[in-house]
Amino acid sequence: MTSPLQRLVILHTNDIHSHFEQMPKISAYFDRVRRLWPPDQVLTLDIGDHMDRMFPETEGTNAIANLEIMNATGYEAMVLGNNEGLTFTPDWLRAVVLEHAKFSIIGSNITDINTKETPDWMLPSLTIEKSGLRIGLIGVTAAYQAYYELLGWDVTDPMKAVNAHVSLLRPKVDILIVMSHLGLRTDQRMAEELDGIDIILGGHTHHLLEEPLLLSGTYIGAAGKFGQYAGHIELAYDPAQRRIVELNGRVVPMTDASEEDSSVITLLEHYRIASSASLAVEVAQLRQPLRLDWYGESPLGNLLAAGIRRWTSAEIGLVNSGQLLQGLKEGGLTRGRLLEICPGPINPCRMLLSGADIRQALEESLLDEFMEKPIRGYGFRGEVLGVLCVDGITVQVDASRPPYERIVAVYVGEELLDPERSYLVGTIDMFTFGSGYLSLSRGKEIVYMLPEFIRDVLADQLQDEAAIANSHHLRFLDVVRPSPKQVE
């Protein structure tokens, strides 16, 4: 007599990025699946980047809203994405997870840099029983090691971590799942190079797999981004053969779903009210409006560049105007308004950069194709790159000259910019990854400054009347058509 097949449903999401409007629909769908299947046969997982601090419910509640809504949705485990791991400090994560999360956080390639142990609010792996099956869960996140070290974490090579945990878990479990916040290409490589993995559930690169890929005996699934889809996998395991004999998966559209979980709607409304109160705290009182221009020099852009220069103790400050979404009116400025105009989780950094590389970026900044360039990823939450906002330098421009020849001279203080010399530049982490201006990724001795975002730098500047007054002084001077020394 043959043994009956053991069946399992896996529900999964990834890269929600605090798109809370989708969570009532996702929760309703998950509940419907749990009503159709025995509860013991359903496993619910999130593959990271559920939290995004550009959204008021997350910023205003320190992501408590995310965790409580995940509890209500019935998640059983999640892996940290870079949005969780790099935008909150470990101490804060520990406190909020221990108090609020009713599901496991898995970090198979994360240890405390001092103790070399997995943090006490996280698990290196998890074995869970469903449908009489022992299911091993491994969770790995992208290894932005230079960043994580500054926060006190050691994030190791995820492929090596998975290989080590597979060796430990494979003999003890029936099904082995890797929760991978690494991106599709790494997931494919993992499937092809590492033995013993049954399923990889992915995220990070926001890829959507309408049905699972099968590579070298491993199934790969992913559900896109922003809660637009939920992943649904059904499998059958044959205990006699000790393997999965059937697996079917799909992604279910959530955007047009009509059914919503009323309990999650109620929770969400509660946290919207709580976040509004938190974000109503006043940051500064502005005596005058501060204009922003994505395509030209403006006081608010200058103020941010000066703040980054000061924050990083640099000779020169550089930031793109597209980091800021709107100008500011006079009067009270709240945390919420600051979040609206500067939502990205972008960190200041300092590096040594040659005068030649600085000049190249400045030339490119004057070109329409750079100003209008849309940027994706690296924490950017704006629409276009915009111009370069600068501090510590004066740029003389002749706009009638050909591209890459429009800069007549650049002065650092009173001295001409030396193309051979290295300058200490305060700028933003996004540039170090080659996003925006390639020449700004050539910096050396890079120091990332965490956990503050550039909106924290701007908040500091907005309380400084002298800095605000100085932001009206022009940095870019047209030598053909002399302009006033101030920008309004």
HELIX and SHEET records of a PDB file:
HELIX    1   1 PHE A   20  GLN A   22  5                                   3    
HELIX    2   2 MET A   23  LEU A   36  1                                  14    
HELIX    3   3 PRO A   39  GLN A   41  5                                   3    
HELIX    4   4 PRO A   56  THR A   61  1                                   6    
HELIX    5   5 ILE A   64  THR A   73  1                                  10    
HELIX    6   6 ASN A   82  THR A   87  1                                   6    
HELIX    7   7 PRO A   90  HIS A  100  1                                  11    
HELIX    8   8 GLN A  145  LEU A  150  1                                   6    
HELIX    9   9 PRO A  158  LEU A  169  1                                  12    
HELIX   10  10 ARG A  170  LYS A  172  5                                   3    
HELIX   11  11 LEU A  184  GLU A  193  1                                  10    
HELIX   12  12 SER A  262  LEU A  279  1                                  18    
HELIX   13  13 PRO A  299  TRP A  311  1                                  13    
HELIX   14  14 SER A  321  GLN A  323  5                                   3    
HELIX   15  15 ARG A  335  ILE A  341  1                                   7    
HELIX   16  16 GLY A  355  SER A  365  1                                  11    
HELIX   17  17 ASP A  368  MET A  371  1                                   4    
HELIX   18  18 ASP A  429  THR A  432  1                                   4    
HELIX   19  19 LEU A  438  ARG A  442  5                                   5    
HELIX   20  20 ILE A  454  GLN A  461  1                                   8    
HELIX   21  21 GLU A  465  ASN A  470  1                                   6    
SHEET    1   A 6 SER A 104  ILE A 106  0                                        
SHEET    2   A 6 ALA A  77  VAL A  79  1                                        
SHEET    3   A 6 VAL A  42  ASP A  46  1                                        
SHEET    4   A 6 GLN A   6  THR A  13  1                                        
SHEET    5   A 6 TYR A 229  ASP A 238 -1                                        
SHEET    6   A 6 ARG A 243  PRO A 253 -1                                        
SHEET    1   B 2 ILE A 110  ASP A 112  0                                        
SHEET    2   B 2 TRP A 153  VAL A 155 -1                                        
SHEET    1   C 6 LEU A 126  LYS A 130  0                                        
SHEET    2   C 6 LEU A 133  THR A 141 -1                                        
SHEET    3   C 6 ILE A 175  HIS A 181  1                                        
SHEET    4   C 6 ILE A 199  GLY A 202  1                                        
SHEET    5   C 6 THR A 218  ALA A 222  1                                        
SHEET    6   C 6 LEU A 213  LEU A 215 -1                                        
SHEET    1   D 2 GLU A 282  LEU A 286  0                                        
SHEET    2   D 2 GLY A 331  THR A 334 -1                                        
SHEET    1   E 5 LEU A 388  ASP A 391  0                                        
SHEET    2   E 5 ILE A 316  ASN A 320 -1                                        
SHEET    3   E 5 SER A 422  ILE A 428  1                                        
SHEET    4   E 5 PRO A 348  SER A 354 -1                                        
SHEET    5   E 5 LYS A 444  TYR A 448 -1                                        
SHEET    1   F 4 GLU A 415  LEU A 416  0                                        
SHEET    2   F 4 ILE A 407  VAL A 412 -1                                        
SHEET    3   F 4 ILE A 393  VAL A 397 -1                                        
SHEET    4   F 4 PHE A 476  ASP A 478  1                                        
END                                                                             
